[in-house]
Amino acid sequence: MLRVTCGSDYAIRGVIYLALRAPKGTMLISEIAEAHDIPERYLAKIFQGLARQGVLRSARGIGGGFALARRPDRITLMDIVKACEGPLRVSKCLSKKGECDKKEICGMCYVWEALQSNILSALKQTTIQDILDKLAKEKETA
């Protein structure tokens, strides 16, 4: 079922902050958590999941912290949301073929399929670099 949780929201905001502040280096989770008013332990858990999925890399010890595992133009919102949420579905009737027993009398699956397609497309097509570019453009016009 598609439901973007605060975990995905925190993950996206954290990755953007990391891309802005330490594009080629590491950053402490405490700094990111403080900047966005996110509980540090919760963000650490989220970032560990992103590291397992290859979105971030982590380093221990002096100079340790988290860093982008790929360039910002190679990290999509789908990469981040999928790492946090798992498979995305807007309705349970789209979870498995034939699962919805009301398809013939309801017809909403056609609406949900179109909506899901649009959402997934937007998440797949939007990179962290796209967001960084929009932020830079806003800063220029401000």
N, C-alpha and C positions, 0 to 999 in steps of 0.2 A: 504494500500500500504506500503510495507516495505521501510522505509527510516529512517535510524538511524540519528537522528538530533544531533546537538552539545549539546542539552540538555541531551540526553542519554550518550554521551561521557563525559560530565561534571559530570553526576550522577555516572557513573562507576568510574571515576578517584577520585571523592570525597569519595565514599564508600571505595575504596582501601586505600586512604590516612587515612581515619578514622580508618580502620582496622589495619593499620601499626602503627599509632601514639597513638591511644587511644583504644586498643582492649577491655578494660573492663570499660571504662569511657566515659565521654562526652567531646566534643571539640566544641569550638566556630566556627561558620560558617565563621567568618572573617578570622580566621587562615587558614582554608581550602581554602577559596577563594583566599587569598593572595598567598598561596603556588602554586596554579595552574593558577594564573592570570585570574580568572573568576570573572565577576561582582558579588559582594556580594549579591545584591538583587535578581539576577537571580538564583544563587545557593541556596539561602534561599527558593525561590519558588519551586525549584526542590526537595530540601530536605523535604519540607513540604509534597509534593506529595508522596515521598518515605515513610515518616512517616505514612501517611494515608493508605498506602498499606502494612504496617507492616514490611518494610525492615529496617527502622530506627525508633528510638524513640526520642522524643524531650523533653527537660526539660527547664522550665523557671527559671529565678532568678539566685541567686548566685550559681555557680557551674553548671549552666545550659548549654545547647547547644544540640548537636546531638550525638547519640551513635547508635551502631548497635543494632537492635532489636533481632537478632538471631546470632548464631555463624557463622563465615565466611564460614564454610563448609555447611551451611544451606541456604546460599544466592546465588542464581544463577544469571548469567548475564541476563537470561530470566526474573527473578523477577524484575530486575532494568529496563531493556528496556521496558518491558510490562507496568510498572508503568508510564514510561515517554511517551510512544508512543501509548499504547492501542494495539488492535489486530494487528498482523503483517501479511502482505500479500505482496509478491513480485510483484504481478500484480493484477489489478482490476478484471481480469477474474477468480481469485481464491477467490474473496470476498464472493460470494454467489453461491450456486449450480445453474447452468443454466443461470447465468448472461451473460456469454460470448456467443454472438450469432454468432461468427465466428469460433467456435471450430472445426467444420467439415472441414473448408477450411484453417485454420491457423495451428493447431496442436501444437502451442507453449505452450499450457497449460500443456502438458506433461513435457516439459523442466522446466517451472516455478514451477510445483508441486515438481519435484525432487530437484530443487534449494532451494525452500522454506523448504522442509523437512530437507535438510542438514543444512541450517542456523538455523532453530528452534532446531534441535538436538544439534548443537554446543552450542547454548545459554543455553539450558536446562542442558547440561552436565557439563558446566564450572562454577565452583563456585569461589567465592572470595578467598577461601582458595587455590584453584589451582593456582590462580594468585600470591598470597603471596608466595607460595612454589617456583614458577618459579623465582620470584624476589630474594628470599633467595639463590636459587641455582646459579643465575647469580652473586650475590654478592660474593659467595664463590669462584667462578672461576675467578673473576676479580683481 
